[in-house]
Amino acid sequence: MAECPLASHNVRAAYNAGVEATERALLPFDGVDRVRFSRDLPQFAAAVAYERDLLTHLHRMQSRLQEARATMEDAAEHQAEVARKARDRVASTAGPSRVASAMRRIVARVRASAERQRAKARFHDAIRVHRNRRSLVARLTSELAAVRVWLDEQVDVVEAYAQARAGRRRENELPGSAVPYSTPAFLAADPAARALQPGSDVPGGADYGHEWTWELPGRPWEVTRWMVSWLDNGEIYARDVTYGGDPAKSRLGDHAVLLLGNVPRPGLFRENFLAQIQVSMKPSERNTLVLVARAVGEHEMRLKDGGEAAV
């Protein structure tokens, strides 16, 4: 795409240069998105100012176009009136003699021709001014439409962001207590406690759903899904099941297992905090993995500080 010859100027300077020569000037933009603005005027603010100036100038030129149209119509009527009077003068050149009549007729015709030429020039000047102003109004209208399309696109992006802002700005950083592992490394660290389930390639434990979600930091539009399990030895871990548990497809690479902490499992008939969190989650809740990771870390800290067992 060719660069605008005024690309080094800000939008107002380019606009002023574009309209300085009035009707003879071509506008400096073919869509405001093709112009690189100077750093001292933000692009969106410059475009808003340019839209305002364009609209002001367009209204002024539309008024001047009406004036030019009226001037052109007056010039046309004047030309017709001059021609009519010239014919009348030539027709009334009769004199006392044939020679005198001929002389008067010649003089009248010369004067009439000059008047008609002046009227014709006036009419043609009025036509030129009207045509130039009409062309400039058309260019201003087209330019204004291009600027507004660009502005509307930016507004649409901002409005879409505003609707998703709360979710995107929700904290999605896991606590530092969550330790990432590859599946082989996780199993190898404690083969007895983290033994694979029979006929499976994942460790055992009590599972708590696979709808725990996590928006990856820096990529909040990518929502990963996790299975949280509680091993008999008290370890609580999560594994990425977004792509069917295939670590090769995980956004975390080999580190598709997160050790969230170690909290002794409660007795059989006692409620536990994982089940409580799972039940309380809304279907639309986001970053629930962050919430459960924090809850695990808080329970673990209470236990270390001499608190009661997890319930």
N, C-alpha and C positions, 0 to 999 in steps of 0.2 A: 504494500500500500504506500503510495507516494506521501512524503512528509509535507505538511503544510509549509509554505515559504515563510510564514510568520510564526513557526513553531517555537522559536526561542522567546517570544513575547508572551505576556500573560493575556488572558482572554479579553480584558478591557482594552488593552493597547491594540490588539489585533482588530477588535471591533471598531475602535476609533479610526484606525488606518483604513478599514474597509469602507467606512461611510464618509470619510473626509472629502472625497471627490463627488459626493452626492450621487446624481443619476449615473455618472460614468463609472462608478466604482463597482467592482465585483466583490461580493462578500468573501471574507478570508477563510470561511469554513465550509466544508461539505459534511456536516455532522460534527458536533462538538467532540465526539469521542476520538476523532482523528488528530486532535491537537494535544501537544505536550505542554502543560502549563508550567509557569515558573514556580519555584518553591515558595515564593513569598505570598502566593495566593492558592489555597487548597483547591483542588480540581472541582469538587462539588460546589463550593462557595462561588468559585469563578463562573461556573455554568449557571448558577442561580442568578448572579448579577448580570450575566450576558442575556439570559432570558428576559429579565426586567428591562434592560436597555433595548433589546430587540423589540419588545412589545411597545415601549414608548415611541421608538422610532417608526415602527409600523403604523401606529395610530397617527403620528404626525404626517407620514407619507401618504396615508389614505386620505387625510384631509387635503393635502396638497394635490393629490390626484383628482379629487373632486373640483378643486380650483382650476386645475389644468383642463379638465373636461369642459367646465363652464367657459374658460378662455377660448378653447378650440371652437365651441359652438358660437361664441360671439364673433370670432374671426371669420367663421364660415358665413354668418349673416352679414358681417361687414363686407366681405368679398362680393357677395351677391348684390348688396346695396350699391357698392362702388360701380359694379358692372351696369346696373340699371341706370344710375345717374349719368354714366358715361354715354350710354346709348341715347338718353334723352338730350344731352348737350349736343351730341353730333347731329341729332335729328333737327335741332332748333338753330342750325347755323345759317339759315337763309339770310342773304344780304341784299343791298340795293342793286348789285350787279352780280353777274355770274362769276366773275373773277374774285370778287370779295367773298362770295359764298364759298368758293373752293378754298380760299385761304383760311377762312374761319373753320371750315370743316377739317382741314389738315391740322391746324393748331389744336382743335378739340380732340382729334384722334390721338395726337401725340401726348396731350395731357392725360387723356383717358387711359392710354397704354401704360403710362408711368404709374398712375394711381392703381390700375389693376395689378401691376407688377408688385407694388408695395403691399397691396392687400393680399396678393397670393403669397408673398414671402412671409407676411404676418401669419397667415393661415398655416403655412408649412412649418413655421417655427412652433406654433401652438401644437400641431400634430406631433412634432418631434418631442417636445417637452412631455406631452401626454403619454406618448409611447414609452419614453424612458422611465417616467414615474410609474407607469403601469408595470413595466418589467421589474423595477426595483421592488415594488409592493409584492410581486409574485415571488421574487428571490427572498425577500424578508419573510414572507409567509412560509416558504419552504424551509428556510433556515430555522425559523422558530419551531416548526414541527420537528425538525431533526434534533434540536436541543431538548425539546420536551420529551421526545422518545428516549433520549439518553438519560435524562433526569428520572423519568418514570422507571426505567430499568434499575437505576440505583436505588430508588425508593422501594421497589418491589423486593430487592435483595435485603434492604434494611428491615422491611416489614416482616419478611420471612425469618430473618434472624431474631427480631423482637419476639416473635411467637415461640421460637425455640430457645430463647435466651436462658430462661430459668433452668431448663434441663441441661443445657450445655455448660452452664456455670456451676452446676451442682458439683460438689467436691467428688472427684473420682480418683484420688490418690489413695492407694492402699497404705495402711500403717506400716511402719518399718518392721514390725514384728512378723509380717508375712514374708516368709523366705521362699524364693522360687527354686524349683528343682526340675531337672529332667526326670522322666519316669524311671529310667534305669538307676539314676543316682539316688532317687528317693527310696527305691526298693533296697538298694545295696547298703544304705546307711543303717538299716535295722531289719535284716531279712526275716527275723522271727516275728516281730510285731507287725511288719508291713507285708506279710505274705500275700501272694496273689489269691484271689478268689478261685475256687475250683473251676477250671475250664475258662478262665478269663485272663486278661493281661493287665488288670488293675487290682490294686490292693483291696482288702476286704473292709469291713466296718459297717456301721449303720448309716444308710444313705438318707439324706434329707433333700430330696428333690433334685432336679437338674435345671431349674429356672432361675437360679441366682445369676444376676446380670452385672456386667461391668463395662462401662464405656472407657475405652483405652485412653489414657492421658495423651493429649495432643491429637487424638483422632476420635472425638466424642461421637462422631456419626457411625462408628463401628461398635456395635454392641455385642460383646462376647457372652456366652452362656456357660455356667459352671455347675458341676455336681459337688456338693459338700458332703463329706463322710466323716464319721467319728469312730476311730479305731478303739479296740478294747484297751489299749495302753493309754488312752486319753488324748492322743494326738487328733487334731481336727485338721483336715486338709481339703483342698479344693482342686479339681482337675478340669481342664478346659474341654468341654464337650460341644463347642460351637460347630465343629466340622466332624461330628461323630466320634470325637475323641482322638482323631488322627493328629499326632503332634507335628507331623510334617506340614500340615495346613494351618497350624496355630500361629497367630500373630506374635506370640511370644517365642516362637521357634521351639527349641527343645524344652524350654522352661514352661511346660504346660501344667505343672503341678505346683501348688502353693501350700506350704505348711503354715497354717494360720496360728497354731498355738497348741498348748497341752492343758486340757481341763479334764479331770476325772469324770467319767460318765456317771450319771445319777443312777439310783436304783430303778428297778423295773417299773414300779408304780409311782415314781416321782416325775413331775413335769421338768422339762429341761429347757434351757433358754433357746436352743436351736429350734425346737418345735414351736416355741412361743413366737419367735421372730418369723418363722415360716408362715404361721397362721395369720399373723398381723399384717403381712405384706399385701399391698394392693396390687392388682394385676398390672397397673400402669407404673408401678414403682420402678425407679431406675437405680443402678449402682447398688443393688442389694448385697452384692458380694463385699463391697466396702463396708456396709453396715454390719454384716455378720463378722467380718474380720476384726472390726473395732470391738464388737461385743466379745469376741473370743479373747482379744488382748486385755480387755478390762477385767473379765472373769479370771484370767490367768494372774493378773497383777493383784487382785483381791486375795487370791489363794496364797500368793507369795507373802502378802502382808498379814497373813493369819486369818483371813476371812473364812466364811463357810463354803462348803462344797457347792458346785454349780447346781442350780435348780432352774 
